[in-house]
């Protein structure tokens, strides 16, 4: 009897893990773009940090990221169990945020005069000054990175939760899937970030090592030249991912807009899936630019009010 009960328990566990595996794959597919953006964004966070301090800073941010997810995973499960209707509004807010962030990057790149003073650029410039308090600068970078990680982690988990909910998972399956996603994303992103920021150092080491041989020296030269190009690619890919993911969330959340996108894609008729993805990106950019314009106007009005008050 006990043996039969054990077999039934093992069978239940096997079925549960099969369901979890399927749900995890769905969640990973849904969040792939956002994870790419998170990777690019975190790789940029060490800009201005001394090479010898890059890995300690990344490790500090990674620890903060784990703390973020220890807060976010239970919060997501509570929302899913008690107020599931809140998932869609949270997704929409996340879609707006991603679209806004992407639009800010694009407009800052091509039309910087349309935006107010760039405090981040100023901080990076000051990081190279001799009299800069580098300890304070590192702490500021770490806090900012952890804050950004909190927002992106929340979006990754909410999107994962939405994907699992669509598949029909129960609270236990949701908890397991979100925990797996949280651990894999954190380890994967910060492990890759650590590797990316040290590519140039590894290449330089191979070049300077006279005993490495000609082939390794050429590999070092390639790594040294490829590092900035990889960072640039990740930045571009991350920005595109913001529009694709953010626009996709907004389109799916607004039925009328989703109908328009599907109608346009069906009329084109060729590569419908790619056309829909492109339209999601366009929608993300347009809405993000609108949100950015509103926030910029509010900021200017507040600045004018402060000047008037003084």
DOVO-775478 format. One line per 5 residues: their letters; for each residue x, y, z of N, C-alpha, C. Coordinates in steps of 0.2 Angstrom, whole numbers. Layout:
a) X/Y/Z/X/Y/Z/X/Y/Z; ...
END
This chain:
xxxxx) 4/-6/0/0/0/0/4/6/0; 9/6/4/14/12/5/18/13/-2; 20/7/-5/23/7/-11/19/10/-17; 13/8/-17/8/11/-22/7/18/-21; 7/20/-15/6/28/-13/12/31/-16
xxxxx) 18/29/-15/24/32/-17/24/32/-24; 22/27/-28/22/27/-35/17/32/-38; 11/33/-34/7/38/-36/9/45/-35; 13/46/-30/16/52/-28/21/54/-33; 26/49/-35/31/50/-40/28/52/-47
xxxxx) 22/49/-48/19/50/-55/16/57/-55; 13/59/-49/10/66/-49/16/71/-50; 22/70/-46/27/74/-47/30/74/-54; 30/69/-58/32/68/-64/28/72/-69; 21/72/-68/16/76/-72/17/83/-71
xxxxx) 18/85/-64/19/92/-62/25/95/-66; 31/91/-66/37/94/-69/36/94/-76; 32/89/-79/31/90/-87/27/96/-88; 22/98/-84/18/104/-85/23/110/-84; 27/110/-79/31/115/-77/36/116/-83
xxxxx) 39/111/-86/43/112/-91/40/115/-97; 34/113/-99/30/116/-104/29/124/-103; 27/125/-97/25/132/-95/32/137/-95; 37/134/-92/44/137/-92/46/139/-99; 45/134/-104/47/136/-111/42/142/-114
xxxxx) 36/141/-112/31/147/-115/34/153/-112; 35/153/-105/37/160/-102/44/162/-104; 48/158/-106/55/160/-109/54/163/-115; 50/160/-120/48/162/-126/45/169/-126; 41/170/-121/37/177/-121/42/182/-118
xxxxx) 47/180/-114/51/186/-111/58/186/-114; 59/183/-120/66/182/-123/68/189/-125; 64/193/-128/66/200/-130/67/204/-124; 63/204/-119/65/208/-113/71/206/-109; 73/199/-109/79/197/-106/85/200/-110
xxxxx) 84/200/-117/89/203/-121/90/210/-119; 85/214/-118/86/221/-116/89/222/-110; 87/217/-105/90/218/-98/97/216/-98; 99/212/-103/106/210/-104/110/216/-106; 107/219/-111/111/225/-114/111/231/-109
xxxxx) 106/232/-106/105/238/-101/110/237/-95; 111/231/-93/115/229/-87/123/229/-90; 124/228/-96/131/228/-98/133/235/-99; 128/240/-100/130/247/-100/131/250/-93; 128/247/-88/128/250/-81/135/251/-79
xxxxx) 140/247/-81/147/247/-79/151/253/-82; 148/257/-87/152/262/-90/154/267/-85; 160/269/-86/163/274/-81/166/271/-75; 165/264/-74/168/261/-68/175/258/-70; 180/259/-65/187/257/-67/187/249/-68
xxxxx) 191/247/-73/191/240/-75/192/235/-69; 196/237/-64/197/233/-59/191/232/-54; 186/237/-55/180/237/-51/174/234/-54; 175/232/-61/169/230/-65/166/224/-62; 169/219/-60/166/213/-58/163/213/-51
xxxxx) 167/217/-46/164/218/-40/157/222/-40; 157/227/-45/150/231/-46/145/226/-49; 147/222/-54/142/217/-57/139/212/-51; 144/210/-47/142/205/-42/137/209/-37; 139/215/-35/134/219/-30/127/220/-33
xxxxx) 127/221/-40/120/222/-43/117/215/-44; 121/210/-45/118/203/-45/114/201/-39; 118/203/-33/115/201/-27/109/205/-25; 109/212/-28/103/216/-27/97/213/-31; 99/210/-37/94/207/-42/91/201/-38
xxxxx) 94/197/-35/92/191/-31/87/194/-26; 89/199/-22/84/202/-17/78/204/-20; 78/208/-26/72/210/-30/68/204/-31; 70/199/-34/66/193/-36/63/189/-30; 67/190/-24/64/187/-18/58/191/-16
xxxxx) 57/197/-18/52/201/-16/46/200/-21; 48/200/-28/44/200/-33/40/194/-35; 44/188/-34/40/181/-35/34/180/-30; 35/181/-24/29/180/-19/24/185/-21; 26/192/-22/21/197/-24/17/195/-30
xxxxx) 20/192/-35/17/190/-41/12/185/-40; 14/180/-36/9/174/-34/3/177/-30; 4/181/-26/-1/184/-22/-6/188/-26; -3/192/-31/-8/195/-36/-12/190/-40; -8/185/-42/-11/180/-46/-17/176/-43
xxxxx) -16/175/-36/-21/171/-32/-27/175/-30; -25/181/-28/-31/185/-25/-34/191/-29; -30/194/-34/-32/199/-38/-29/198/-45; -31/192/-48/-29/190/-55/-30/196/-60; -36/199/-59/-38/204/-64/-32/210/-65
xxxxx) -28/210/-60/-23/216/-60/-17/214/-64; -16/208/-67/-11/206/-71/-11/210/-77; -17/211/-81/-17/214/-87/-15/222/-86; -18/225/-81/-16/232/-80/-8/233/-79; -6/228/-75/2/229/-74/6/227/-80
xxxxx) 3/223/-84/7/222/-91/6/228/-95; 1/231/-95/0/237/-99/5/243/-97; 5/244/-90/10/248/-87/17/247/-89; 18/240/-89/25/238/-91/26/240/-98; 21/238/-103/22/240/-110/23/247/-111
xxxxx) 20/251/-107/21/259/-108/28/261/-106; 30/258/-100/37/259/-98/42/257/-103; 41/251/-106/46/249/-110/46/253/-117; 40/255/-119/40/259/-125/43/266/-124; 41/269/-118/44/275/-116/52/275/-116
xxxxx) 55/270/-112/62/269/-112/65/269/-119; 62/265/-123/65/264/-130/65/270/-134; 59/274/-133/58/280/-137/63/285/-134; 64/285/-128/69/290/-125/76/289/-127; 78/282/-128/85/280/-131/85/283/-138
xxxxx) 80/282/-142/81/283/-149/81/291/-150; 76/295/-146/76/302/-147/83/305/-144; 85/302/-139/92/305/-136/97/304/-141; 97/298/-145/102/297/-150/102/302/-156; 96/303/-159/95/306/-165/93/314/-164
xxxxx) 89/315/-159/87/322/-158/88/324/-150; 94/324/-148/95/325/-141/93/332/-138; 92/337/-143/90/344/-141/83/344/-138; 79/338/-140/72/338/-138/71/336/-131; 76/333/-128/76/331/-121/79/336/-116
xxxxx) 78/336/-110/81/340/-105/88/337/-104; 92/341/-99/99/339/-98/99/332/-96; 104/328/-99/106/321/-98/110/320/-92; 107/319/-86/111/318/-80/115/312/-80; 113/307/-83/117/301/-84/124/302/-87
xxxxx) 123/306/-93/129/307/-97/134/312/-93; 131/316/-89/135/320/-84/139/316/-79; 135/311/-76/138/307/-71/144/303/-74; 143/301/-80/149/297/-84/155/302/-85; 154/308/-87/159/312/-88/163/314/-82
xxxxx) 159/315/-76/162/316/-70/166/310/-67; 164/304/-69/168/298/-67/175/298/-69; 177/302/-74/183/302/-77/187/308/-73; 184/312/-69/188/317/-66/192/315/-61; 198/318/-59/203/316/-54/200/316/-47
xxxxx) 196/321/-46/193/323/-39/186/319/-38; 184/315/-42/178/311/-42/178/306/-36; 174/306/-32/173/301/-26/171/295/-29; 176/290/-31/174/284/-35/170/280/-31; 171/279/-24/167/275/-20/159/277/-20
xxxxx) 158/284/-20/151/286/-20/148/285/-27; 153/286/-32/150/285/-39/148/278/-40; 152/273/-38/150/266/-38/144/264/-35; 143/267/-29/137/266/-25/131/268/-29; 132/274/-32/126/277/-36/125/273/-42
xxxxx) 130/270/-45/129/266/-51/125/259/-49; 127/257/-43/124/250/-41/117/251/-39; 116/257/-35/109/258/-33/104/259/-40; 107/263/-44/103/264/-51/102/258/-54; 107/253/-55/106/247/-58/101/243/-55
xxxxx) 101/242/-48/97/238/-45/90/241/-45; 89/247/-45/82/250/-46/79/248/-53; 84/249/-59/82/247/-65/80/240/-66; 84/236/-62/83/228/-62/77/227/-59; 75/230/-54/68/229/-51/63/230/-56
xxxxx) 63/235/-60/57/236/-65/57/231/-70; 63/230/-73/64/225/-78/62/218/-76; 64/216/-70/63/210/-67/55/209/-66; 52/214/-63/45/214/-62/41/213/-69; 44/216/-74/40/215/-81/42/208/-83
xxxxx) 48/205/-82/49/198/-84/44/193/-81; 44/194/-74/40/190/-70/32/190/-71; 30/197/-73/23/198/-74/21/195/-81; 26/196/-86/25/192/-92/25/185/-92; 29/182/-88/29/175/-87/23/173/-83
xxxxx) 21/176/-78/15/175/-75/9/175/-80; 9/180/-84/3/180/-89/3/174/-94; 9/172/-96/10/166/-100/8/160/-97; 10/159/-90/8/153/-87/0/153/-85; -2/159/-84/-10/159/-83/-14/157/-89
xxxxx) -11/159/-95/-14/158/-101/-14/150/-102; -9/147/-100/-8/140/-101/-13/136/-96; -14/139/-91/-19/136/-86/-16/133/-80; -10/136/-78/-6/133/-72/-9/135/-65; -9/130/-60/-11/132/-54/-6/136/-50
xxxxx) -7/137/-43/-3/141/-40/4/138/-38; 4/132/-38/11/128/-36/15/128/-43; 12/127/-48/15/127/-55/18/134/-56; 14/139/-55/16/146/-56/22/148/-52; 22/145/-45/27/147/-41/34/144/-43
xxxxx) 33/138/-46/39/134/-48/42/137/-54; 38/139/-59/40/142/-65/43/149/-64; 40/153/-60/42/160/-58/49/159/-55; 50/154/-50/56/153/-47/62/151/-52; 60/147/-56/65/144/-61/67/150/-66
xxxxx) 62/154/-68/63/160/-73/68/165/-69; 66/166/-63/70/171/-59/77/169/-58; 78/163/-56/85/161/-55/89/160/-62; 86/157/-67/90/157/-73/91/164/-76; 86/168/-76/87/175/-79/93/179/-75
xxxxx) 93/178/-69/98/182/-65/105/179/-66; 105/173/-65/112/170/-66/114/171/-73; 110/169/-78/112/170/-85/114/177/-87; 110/182/-85/111/189/-87/117/192/-84; 118/191/-77/124/194/-74/131/190/-76
xxxxx) 130/183/-77/135/179/-79/138/182/-86; 133/183/-91/135/185/-97/138/192/-97; 135/197/-93/137/203/-92/144/203/-90; 146/199/-85/153/198/-82/158/196/-88; 155/192/-92/159/190/-98/160/195/-103
xxxxx) 155/199/-105/155/204/-110/160/209/-108; 159/212/-102/164/217/-100/171/216/-99; 172/209/-99/179/207/-98/182/204/-105; 178/204/-110/181/202/-117/187/206/-119; 187/213/-118/193/217/-120/199/215/-116
xxxxx) 198/214/-109/203/213/-105/206/206/-107; 202/201/-108/205/194/-110/209/195/-117; 206/199/-122/209/200/-128/216/203/-127; 216/208/-123/223/212/-121/228/207/-118; 225/203/-114/230/198/-111/233/194/-116
xxxxx) 229/191/-121/232/187/-126/237/191/-130; 236/197/-132/240/201/-136/247/202/-132; 246/204/-126/252/205/-122/256/199/-120; 253/193/-120/257/187/-118/261/185/-124; 267/186/-124/272/184/-130/272/177/-131
xxxxx) 271/173/-126/271/165/-127/264/162/-130; 259/167/-131/253/164/-133/253/161/-140; 257/163/-144/257/161/-151/254/166/-156; 255/165/-162/252/170/-167/244/169/-167; 242/163/-167/235/162/-168/231/165/-162
xxxxx) 234/164/-156/230/167/-150/231/175/-150; 237/177/-152/237/184/-153/232/187/-157; 231/184/-163/226/186/-168/219/186/-164; 218/181/-161/211/180/-157/211/186/-152; 216/187/-149/216/193/-144/214/200/-147
xxxxx) 217/201/-153/216/207/-157/208/207/-159; 206/201/-161/199/201/-163/194/202/-157; 196/199/-152/192/200/-146/192/208/-144; 198/211/-144/198/218/-142/194/222/-147; 194/221/-153/191/225/-158/183/223/-158
xxxxx) 181/217/-156/174/215/-156/170/217/-150; 174/219/-144/170/220/-138/166/227/-139; 169/232/-141/164/238/-142/158/237/-147; 160/233/-152/155/232/-157/149/227/-154; 151/223/-150/146/218/-147/142/223/-142
xxxxx) 145/227/-138/141/232/-134/136/236/-138; 138/238/-144/134/242/-148/128/238/-150; 130/232/-153/125/228/-155/119/226/-150; 122/225/-144/117/223/-138/113/229/-137; 116/235/-137/112/241/-136/106/242/-141
xxxxx) 108/241/-147/103/242/-153/98/236/-152; 100/230/-151/95/225/-150/91/226/-144; 93/228/-139/89/229/-133/84/235/-134; 86/240/-138/81/245/-139/75/243/-144; 77/239/-149/72/236/-153/68/231/-149
xxxxx) 71/227/-145/67/223/-140/62/227/-136; 64/232/-134/59/237/-130/53/238/-134; 54/240/-140/48/242/-144/44/236/-146; 47/230/-147/43/224/-149/39/221/-143; 43/221/-138/39/218/-132/34/223/-129
xxxxx) 36/229/-128/31/234/-126/25/235/-130; 27/236/-137/21/237/-142/17/231/-142; 20/225/-142/16/218/-142/11/218/-136; 14/220/-130/9/220/-124/4/225/-125; 5/231/-127/0/236/-128/-5/234/-133
xxxxx) -3/231/-139/-8/229/-144/-12/223/-142; -9/218/-138/-13/213/-135/-18/215/-130; -16/221/-126/-21/223/-121/-26/227/-124; -26/230/-130/-31/234/-133/-34/231/-139; -40/228/-138/-43/223/-143/-44/227/-149
xxxxx) -46/233/-149/-47/237/-156/-40/238/-159; -35/239/-156/-28/240/-159/-26/233/-162; -27/228/-158/-25/221/-160/-29/219/-167; -35/221/-167/-39/220/-173/-36/223/-179; -34/230/-178/-31/234/-183/-25/231/-186
xxxxx) -20/229/-181/-14/226/-183/-15/220/-187; -19/215/-184/-20/209/-188/-23/210/-195; -28/215/-195/-31/217/-202/-26/219/-207; -21/223/-205/-16/226/-209/-11/220/-211; -9/216/-206/-5/211/-208/-8/206/-213
xxxxx) -14/204/-212/-18/200/-217/-18/202/-224; -19/209/-224/-20/212/-231/-13/212/-234; -8/213/-231/-1/212/-234/0/205/-236; -2/200/-232/-2/193/-234/5/189/-234; 10/193/-235/17/190/-235/20/190/-228
xxxxx) 23/184/-226/26/184/-219/22/188/-214; 16/185/-213/12/189/-208/14/189/-201; 18/184/-199/20/184/-192/25/190/-191; 30/190/-196/35/196/-196/32/203/-197; 27/203/-201/23/210/-202/20/212/-195
xxxxx) 17/207/-192/14/209/-185/19/211/-180; 25/207/-180/30/209/-176/33/216/-177; 34/218/-183/36/225/-185/31/230/-183; 24/228/-184/19/233/-182/19/234/-175; 20/229/-171/21/229/-164/26/234/-162
xxxxx) 32/234/-166/37/238/-164/36/246/-166; 32/247/-171/30/253/-173/25/256/-168; 20/252/-166/16/254/-161/19/256/-155; 24/252/-153/28/253/-147/32/260/-147; 35/261/-153/38/268/-154/34/274/-153
xxxxx) 28/273/-157/23/279/-157/21/280/-150; 18/275/-147/16/276/-140/21/278/-135; 27/276/-136/32/278/-131/34/285/-132; 34/287/-139/36/294/-140/31/299/-137; 24/297/-138/19/301/-135/20/301/-127
xxxxx) 21/296/-124/22/296/-117/28/300/-115; 34/299/-119/40/303/-118/38/311/-118; 34/313/-123/33/320/-124/29/322/-118; 24/318/-116/20/321/-110/24/321/-104; 29/317/-103/33/317/-97/38/323/-97
xxxxx) 40/324/-103/45/330/-104/41/336/-103; 35/337/-106/31/343/-105/30/344/-97; 28/339/-94/27/340/-87/33/342/-83; 39/339/-85/45/341/-82/47/348/-83; 46/350/-89/47/357/-91/43/362/-87
xxxxx) 36/360/-86/31/364/-82/33/365/-75; 35/359/-72/38/359/-65/44/363/-64; 49/363/-69/55/367/-69/53/374/-69; 48/376/-73/46/383/-74/43/386/-68; 39/381/-65/35/383/-58/40/384/-53
xxxxx) 46/380/-52/51/381/-47/55/387/-48; 56/389/-54/60/396/-56/55/401/-54; 49/401/-55/44/406/-54/44/407/-46; 44/401/-42/43/402/-35/49/405/-32; 55/404/-35/61/407/-32/62/414/-34
END
